[in-house]
């Protein structure tokens, strides 16, 4: 599926010290223009928090809130684009409905696909509170390859108000391909040189064709004795190192990049050995062409035995089992952000969206969790998955391992669930739409049960975090979690938004449960009235986790729709 946006363009003239309001939209893009090279102010919270923006910049907002613009130094004109999600295009080009809202009695908001997401609330949002304290207009993202139940992790780094970054992680389950939120870290950021290969592709010589003037061409160590013979290698990066073989017959390579001579590299050594020779640096990040031209013997070290000098290289042998070549003749370098963990504030792998332990009613099968939970696997099949970044579709497995800047990630996944003991039996149809913006992570998840099931324990909209001693709820209740004895604490006054904090640290994890009536299954078969709970867990990282407890020993009929909707934000406490 691919999201399609309706775009409305407009412009507004703003006098100095005047403020102009832009109505809310899914995406707002604006740029100021003035006779002076000056700045203007923008705000997403009604003028409580302002930040300065240069007229040379385009600013993108994705919070869904009205935006205020204020001319500071001079009169200005602001160009505005308001983008509203219209629909999804299916894999066959079909138009698919999205969640569009209409307000009904009692303030309950109903959606075109039957979902009820934003409804009654119990108090103010802690997610909004952290966003006002940590304003950001963009983030950086990349993918890394992982294990431990996840093939790929999407990492998203967003700056906090103290200069640190929260790096949220979204994992793709190795068995099903389901993508969900799995971890978060507080990190510092610096610029460093790395050898990570762009898009998993290594610009190694094994992909090139060795010409007629090469000898030993089928081995790991080809060489040439022909003066003037060249080898051209395309690469993407800011420089490269050259992996060579060298011995007492080695000669000298002249190295050029994009037609400019950089210097020479000798392949002579008293003993035979492999060596990675530092090459040129300092080019712009992007495509380049490196050329090696053999110029003959090392002027300091003549070839032993009077033989012709050899222009050695070295490469890793191509192998069908090697899906990712990480070292070849040329190893491209990149100057890239490096995020170093300051505080592991998340709880690796822990479920956020839902965790439902169930069995088909009367089946005699053992109860198990959906989705993947600890050792449970093979519990769902993905039917369709779409990931887009700033409206452009991507395959999560083909995203770069280098950091890039973006404003919004959208993921839509449709699937069926089944019990691992009887995979032929469909237990539910599911759909999850999630998004990541500088304002955090949010999701809408539905399960339409296709067969009667017995839910022995069910949770929706959970918030795990480490280094937590206190839970605050928007009901005003504060819960002491410092015992860390694995006890489950039921809130005396339930809340649909909360904050997990350590009084000795500046960071907090916030969650919102959208429409607690729907997300907690209040009034449904087997619901629990004590749905708002926090577990204080044991362990050296002092973990805790909020649970929206949806059912305990519940017989859920076929045809029931479970719907969970939540928001998350990690940031510096106000």
N, C-alpha and C positions, 0 to 999 in steps of 0.2 A: 504493500500500500504506500501511496505517496500523498502527503498533505498538499492541498491547494488553498491558496489564500486569496481573498478579495482585497484589493488595494485601493485606497482612497487617498489622493494627493491634494494638498492645499498649501497655501502660504499665508503668513500673517505678518503684518508690520507692527513692531513693538517699539514704543518710545522709551528713552532712557528712564530707568527705574520703574518701568511698567511691567506687570506680570500678565502672562497669557496662559490659559489652561487648555490642554489637549485632552480630549475625551479618551477614556480607556479603550485599548485594543489589545489583541494578542501580541502584536509586535508594533512598536512605534519607532520610526526612523526619522531623525531630524538633524538639520544642519543650519547653523546661523550664518548670516552674511551681513557685513557692515563695511562702511568706508574705512574703518580703522582695523588694524590687525589686533583685535582685542579678544575678550572672553565674554561669556554669558553664563548665567546660573541655571541649573535644572534641579527639580525636586520631584520625588514620587510619593511623598507623604503629606501633601497639602501645605508645604512650606515650612515644615518642622526642621527638615535637614536639607541643606542646599550644598551643591558641589559645583565647582567652576569648570567650564569646558571651553576650549579654544574654538574659534570660528573655523579653524582649519580642519576640525574633526567632525565626522559623522557619529552621532550617538544613537545607540539602539537600546530600547527598553522592552523587556519581556515579562514584566511582573503582572500585567493585566490591570494596573492601576492608572488613574489619570496622571498626567505629567504636567508640571508647571514650568514655564520658561520665563526668565527675568532678564531684561537687558540691563547691563551694569554700567558700561563705559560710554555707550553711545546708542543712538537709534539703530535698529537692526531689522532685518527680514529673516524669518525662520521658515525654511522649507520642510514640510511635514509629509510623511507617508504613514498611514494607518493600515495595518494588515490584520485582517480577521480570518481565522480558519473557516473555510467554507465547507469543504468536504474532503474525503479521501478518494483517490483513484486506486482501484483494485489492480491485481496483477494482470488482469485481462482488459484493463481500461474501463471497468465498470465504476460508476459513481456510488460510493458507500457513505452512509450517514455518519455524522459525528454527534458529539454531545452538544446540543444547542438548548439553551435554557428558556423556560417560561415560568414565571412566579405564580404559584397557586395559593389556595387558602392556607393561612397559618404561616406564610413565609416559606413553605416547602417549594423548592425549585425542581421541576420535572424536566427531563431531557427527551429529545426526539427518539432516542433508542430505548427509552423506557427506564433509564437510570434515574435515580434521585440522589444527587450528590450534595449540593449546598442546601442545607435546610436549617432547622433550628440550631442555635449555638448556646453553649453554657457560659461563655465569657470571651474575653479578648484573646487574640492569637499571639502566642510566644514566637511563632515563626515570623510574623510581621515585626515583632519587637526586635528580633535579631537582625532582620533585614534593614530596619531603620538605623540600627547601630553599626552595620557593616555594609554600606552601599557599594555596589559593584556593577559595572555595565558590560563586562565580558568575562570570559574565562579561557584557560588553555586546556587542551585535551590531547590525548594520545591513547594508543592501545599497547598492552604488554601481553606476552604469552605466559601462561600460568599453568599450574597443576592443581592438585588437591580438589578435584571435582569441578574445576572451571578451566576451559580451554583458553579463554581470552578475557582480559579485564580492560574495560574502558575507564581511564583515569581522567578526572576533571579537577583542575586546580583553580580555585577562586580566592582572590586576595581578601584579607580581613583588615579591620581598621587599624590594627597594631603592626601592619606590615608583613605578618605571617600569612600563610595560605592554608586553606583546608583542601585536601586532596581526597575527594570522594571516589569510591570505586564501585563499578557495576560489572558483575561477573556473568559470563555466558556459561551455563551449566554444560559439562562435558557430555552428558548422556542425552539431554533433550534439546539443547540450544537455547533454553529459556534464559532471558537476560533480566537480572534483578539487582537491586542495591545490596552490597555485601560488606562494605567497610568504609572507614574514613580515618584520615591522619591529619594532624596539624604539622605543617612543614615550613622550613625556611627555604629560600630560593636563591640560587646563584647561577651564574653562567659558566659553563664548563665545556671542555672538549670531550666528545664521546665518539665511539666507533659503532654506534647503533646504525643498522642498515635501513635505509628508507623503504618502507613498504615490504620489508622482508626480502628484498632483492639485493644480492651482492653483485657489484659490477666486476666480477672476477674474470680472469682470462679464460676460464674453462668454457665460457659462453662464446668466445671468439674463435675464429678459424686461424690456425697457424699457417703461414704461407710456405712457399716452396723452399725458402731459404732457412727454414728451421730444421733442426735435427733433434732426435730424441723426443719427437712431438707427441708420442702417446704416453709418455711417463709424467711423473710429477715435476721433472726438471728439464724442460726444453731449453735449447740454447741455439745461438746462431754464431757463425764465424764470418759472416759476410758484412764487410764494412758498409755502413749506410742502411742496413736493413732496419726496418722500423716495426714497432708494435703499437697500435692505437687502442686505447681503452676509454670508453665513455664511463663517467661516474657522476653521481649526484652527491654534493657535499660542499664542504669548505676547504678541503685539502685531502691528502691521502698519505698512507705509508705503503711501501713497496716490499712485498715478501719475495726474497730471492734465495737461490742456492749460490754458494760461493766456494771456490777452492783455488789451488795455486795455478790454475789455468785461466782464471777469470779476467775479463776485460772491463770496459767502462761503458755505461749508458749515459747519453745526454738526454735530459728530461725536459720536456716542454709541456705547458698547459695552455690550451686555447691559442696555440701558435707562438707563444712567448717562451723563450728558453729560460728555465729556472736554474739549472745547474747540472751536475753530473753525479752518478752513483757508481762506485766501483764494485765489481763482483769478485775481487781477488781476496783470498785468505790463505794463510799458510796451511790450514787444514780444512777439509770438507765440512761444511756446516750450513744450517738454515739460519736466515737472519731477516728480521723485519726492519727495513731501513726507513727512518723518518723522511718523509717527502715534503713537498711544498704545503704551505698553509696560507690562510688569510683571504681566500676567495669568498665571494658571496655564496650563500646557501642556494644551490641549484645545480643545473646540468653543466658539465664541463667535459673536455676531451683531453686526456693525457696521452702524450706521444713519447715513446722510448726509441731513440735512434742509436744504434751501435756504432761507436767511434773508434774501437780497436783496443789495444793493450793499455793497461794501467801504466802511466809514465813512471811511476815509482817502483812498481813490481811487475817485471816482465814474466810472461808465462813460463812455467817450469818445463824443462825438457825441450825447449825450442819449438813447441807446438803452436798452432794458431790460437790466438786468444779467443775466449768464449764469452759471449754475452748471455749469462745465465738468468733465468727467472725461476720461479717455483710456483706451484699451484696445488690446491687440493684436488685429488682425483674426483671426477664426476662419479656419483653413485646414485642408483635409483632409490636407495633408501634414505638419501640425504635430502629432505624436503627444504631445509634452510641451510645454505652455505654461509658460514659466518667469517671465514678467512679464505681468501684467495690470493692471487697475485697482487691485486690492489685492494687495500682496505680503506674505504672512504671515511673521512673524519667529518664531524659536525660540531658546530658551536651551538649548544642547546641548553635550555634551562635544566638545572638539576635541583630536584626537590628532596631535601633531607628531612627525615622524620624527627620532629621535636617532641610530639606527644601522640602515642597510638590511641586516639580517643574512641575509635570504633571497636567493634567486637567481630573479628574476621569471620565471614561466612554466615553471620546470623541473619535470619529472615526479618524483613521489614514489612512487606506487604500483607502476607498471610501465612499461617501454618495450621493446617487442618489434619488432625489425626482421625481416621475413619476406616470403615470397612463397608462393602455392600451389605445391606441388611439381609440377614438370614443366609449369607454365603458360607459361613464357617471359616472365612479367611482371617488371618491375623490383621489387627489394626496397623496402619502405617500412615506416615505423614505425606501430605502434598503441600508445597513442592518439595524438591530435594531437601532432606533434613537429616543431617548426620550421615547415616549409612544408607538411607532410602534412596533408591535410584530407579530409573525406568518407570516413572509414575505419570508421564505425560508425553504427548506427541505434538510438536509444533506444526500447525497447518500453514501459517503464513507469518512472516516477520518483516517489518520495514523499519529501517533506521534512517533518519535524515538529520543533517547538520545544517542549520540556517536555511532549511527548505530544500536542500539537495540530498538525494538518496545516496547511501553508501552501504557497503557490506562491512560489518564490524570486523570480519576476519582479514580485511584488506586495508584497514586504516593504518596510517603511518605510525611507527614507534617514535617519531619525533613530535615534539610539542607544537601545536598550532592554535591559533586564536579563533574563537567562535562565540556566539551569543545564545544559541539554543540547540538542544538535542531533543528529538522526538523519537520515541520507539513505540510501535504498535505491534502486538503479538496476538494471534488467535491460535487456539490449541484445544485439544481434548485431554481429559484426564482419564486414567485407568489405574486399577490396582495391579501391582507387580505380580500378584498371584494369579491374575486372569486378565492379561493385557487385551484380550479380544473384547472384553466388556467395557464399553464407554460409560464412565460414571458421570462426566459433566462436560459441557461445552464452556470454554473460557475465552475471555478477551481481556487484555490489559493494555491501556494506553498510558504511557508515562512520558515525562518531560524533565529535562534539566536546563535550568537557566541560572544566571548569576544570583537569583533569589532562592535557589535550592532545588530540591527534588520533589515532584508530586506525581501521583498515580491514581488511576481509576481501574479497578479490577472487578470483573463479574464472573461468577460461576453459575451456570444454569444446570442444575442437577438433572441428569438423564435417567437415573435409576434411584430408588430409595436407598439411603445410606444412613448408617449410625455413626454420628460424630461423637467420639469419646472425649475429645478436647479440641477446641477450635479457637484460633486467635486471628484477629485482623487489625491492621494498623498498629504495628509494634515499633518501639524505638529502643535499640540497644546502644550502650555506651560504656566506656571504661573510665576509670578515675572519677567515680560518682559517689557522693555521700548524701546528696539531698535531691529530692524530687519536688518541684513546685507545680501545682495545678492552677488552671485559670479560674477555678472555683474559689481560690484563696487558700486552699489547704497546702501545707508543707509537710513532707514525709521524710523522716530521718532514716537514711539507708546505711549508716556508718557501721552497723553490726556485720554486714556482709556474711550472713549465715545461711544463705539460700532460702530465706523465708519469702513467701508471697504475701504482700500487704495489700489489702483492699482499701481503697480510698473511702473515707467517711463521707466526703462531699465530692462526687465524681466530677471530672473535668474532661473537656474534649480538646484541650491543648495543654502542653506541659513543657517543663524545662528540667533537664538532668544536669547537675552541676557538682563541682568540687569547690567548696568555699576558698580553698587555698590556691586555686588556679583561675585564670581569667576566662576560660572557655566553657561553652555550654552547648548541649545538643537539644534542639527544640523539635516538637512534633505537633501537628494539628490533625485531628480526626474530623473529616468533613461529614456532616450529618450523622451525629452519633446514634440517632435512632435507627438509621438504615445500616450503618457500618457495624453496629453492635447487635443487630438482629433483635432489638427490643420488641417483645410481644410475639416473637416467632416460636415455633415448637422447640422446646429445650433451651430457650434463651436463659441467660443468667442475669439477674438484676444487679449483681455485684460485678459489673463488666469492667470497671476501671481499676486496674491492679498494677502494682510495681513489684518486681522481684529484686531483692538485694542479694547478689550472688557472691560466693566465696571466690578467692583467687587473688594472686598478687597484683593484678591490674585493677582491683576493686570495681568489678563490673556491676551493672544494673540494667534492667530492661523493663520498659513499660509494655503492658499487654492490654489490648482491647479484647477481653474474653467474650467470645460470641456464643459458645455452646458448651455444655457438659452433659454427656450421656443423652444426646438429642437424636431423635428419630426424624430425619429430614426427608420429606416426601419428594418424589420425582416432580419436577416442574418448579421447585422453589429456586428463586434467584437470590444468591448471596452477592452483595455488593459492598466493596471496601474502597474508601477513598481517603488519602492522606497526603500530608506535606511534611517536609523535613528541611531543617537548616542547622548547620553548625557554625558558630561564630564566637566572637568576643562578647562577653556579657556587657550590657549597657552600663 
